[in-house]
Each structure stands twice: as structure tokens, then as C-alpha cells.
């Protein structure tokens, strides 16, 4: 979605009546992105399972306080714990142990589709947007006379949009690229 927004910013710059700024286009991009991400997430849902388990509680097997063992909650002190308190059901989420290859393929798919491709697209569209902003500024300054250009440089506030875009891109790349790289390494 971030890459789609960067594309829209790049295409709509300078054209307030651009088709990319219309609500129907925004809804179309949103729906296509939602459906695509949902389809790509199907393997992730298929390899994870919800398991029930009994939590381990510490019990002292010896008088010494440095020796602590762990046992299932239903066998504490030799008597069934269910007779004392109602049994609580605990669940955990874990991967299916019989689909190791499928798990590795899923890691690669997530690393490439959800991390690498968006990072590359966002980088490309942000560079294109910054270049378009600079070209627009140069054209605008060229339209003014020489004496007025000097006056504008002294009196106008500098454009902070470019710096903001570069900072957003940097934060996105710093947070997403390492995650994608680690997912690729885990897939080996």
C-alpha cells in the first residue's frame, strides 16, 4: 500500500485533476491490494496451527530452594489439580512440524513479496518523485527574472517536502529491509 501511495504521489504531482486523486481509483487500489495480500497470506495461515497445552508450573522436589523442577499443572503434588480447581484450557500458535519445505517457501514468499518488492518500489517512486519536485522547482525559478530569483531565494521558506520524503523512505527501508533479509536467511 505504501508503494501504491508513492506511485500516486509521483503521478499526481502537478495535476490536481489527476485520475489518481479520484476516490474510485483509491477504492480500486485498496480493494486490489487487500485481495492480493489476502491471497498471498494463505500459505501463512496453512502452515500455522493452534495447539492446546498444559502450562508448566514450578514445584519443589527437594527442600533446598535452589532446586526447582517443572511439571505439568495436572500432576502437581501427586494429586490431580483438576480436583481442586477447574481446568483452564491454554492454547499456543506454532508451525506445523510436517511441512518444513512449505514453511521455507512461505518465508521466501513473505521476504520477497512483502519486504523486498515494496522496498524497491518505494525507493524507485520516491527517487522519481524527488527528481520531479526538483525539476518543477527549477522550471518555476526559470520563469522568474534574475533579480526576482535572488529576492525569492532570500525570502522564501525552503521546501521541506523532499526532506520529509527522504526521512520516511529511510525509516521504511531501515525497518523493513533487515526483516526481509532475516526471513530470507531463515528460509535457507
N, C-alpha and C positions, 0 to 999 in steps of 0.2 A: 504494500500500500504506500509505503514511503517512496519507493521508486516511481510509482504511478503519480504521486503528488509532485515529485521533482520534474517528471515529464510534462505535467500540466503547467507548472510554473514556467518551464522553458518555452513551451509552445505558445502560451498565452501572453508572454511579456510583450507589451507594447500594443496589444489588441484587446481593448476592453470588451469587444463584442465577439470574442473568440468562441467557437463551438465548445472548447474545452472548459469554459466557465459556465456552461449551461447546467441546470440541475439534472436534466435527463442523462447527460454524459456522466455526471458524477455518480448517479444511481447505477448506471450501466457498469462503470468501472468497479464500484463497490460490490455489485452482485457477481460479476465475473471473478473478482479476487476472492470473494467469500466461497464460491463454489470450487474454485481451483484449489484453495488452501484446504477445504474440507476433503476433497478427493485425495490430495497428496498426504493428508494425515491418516488416511485409512490404514496404511501399514503400521503406523504407530499404535493405533488402537488394537490392531490384531495381535501384536507381539506382547502386549501387556495384559496381565491377568490380576484379578483381585483374589487374594488368598486370605483365609481366616487363620488365626494363630492364637496360641496361648502365650501371654507375656511371661517373661522370666522374672521372678521376684527373689531378692536375696534372702537366704536362710543361713543361720549359723549352725554348722555341723559340729563345731568344737566350741569350747568355752572361750578360747583365745579370740580376741576381737579382730585380729589381723587375718583370720581365715574366714572367708565368706564364699559360699557356693551359691549357684543359681539353679533353680529348679522350676518346672512348670507350675503355674499357680494352682492347679488342681491337686498337686501332691505335697503341699506344704505341711510339715509336721506329721507326715504319715497318714493323716486323716483327709478324706476328700474335702476340699474347700467349698464345693458346691453345697454341702450340707449346712454350712454356716452362713454363706452369703449367696445371693442369686448370681448365677454365672453370667458374666458380661462377654459379649462377642466382640472380638478385635479383628480388624482387617488391615491388610497391607497391600501395596501395589508393587508388583515385581514383574520381571520379564519371564516369558515362557521359556523354560530351560531347553526345550526340544527344538527350538528354531534359531540356532546360533547364526546360520547363514542369513536368514531373513532379518535378524537383528542387525547384522553388519551392513546389509543392503539398505536398511532403514536409516542407519547412521549416515551412510554416504549420501542418501537421498536428502536427508534433512540438512546436512552440511552444505551440499551444493545448491539445492533449491531454495532453502530458507536463509542461508547465510551468504554464500559466495555470490550468487547471481544478484540478489538485492544490493550487496555492497558494490559490485561492479557497475550496476545500472545507476545507483545513486551517485557514485563517483563520476560517471560519464555525464549524466544530466546536470550535475552541479557545476562541473567544469564548463559545459556548454552554456549554462545559464550565466555564469560569471563572465565568460567571454562575450556573450550577448549584451550583458549590462555594461561592460567596458566599451564595447563598440557603440552602443547607444549614447553613452556619455561623451565619447569623442565626437560623434556626429552632432550632438547638441552644442558642444563647445565650438565646433567649427562654424556653426551658423551665426554665432555672435561675432562682433567686430573685435579687433585685437585689444583695444582699450577696455571694452566691456568684459572680455575674458579675464583680464587682470583684476578687474573690480570683483568679478564673480568669485575668483579663487580666494580673494581676501575675505569676502563677506558671507559666503555660503557655508553651511554646516556640511562636513564630509558625509558621504553616503556610507551608512553602517550596514546596509543590507548585505553587501558582499562579505563583510567580516562575520556577520551572523550566519550566513550560509556555510562559510568555511568552518566555523566552530561547530555547527550542527553536523556537518559531514565528518569532522574529526571525531566527535563524540560517538557518532554512529559506528564509524569504522573501528575505533578503539574498543568498543564493547562487542561488536558482532564478529569481527574477523577472528579474534582468539577463540571464540566459541566454535566457529566453523572449523578452524584448524584443529582444535581438540576433538571435535566429532569425527573429522577425517582420520585422525590418528587412532581413535578408538575403533574405527571400522577396519583397521588392518589386522 
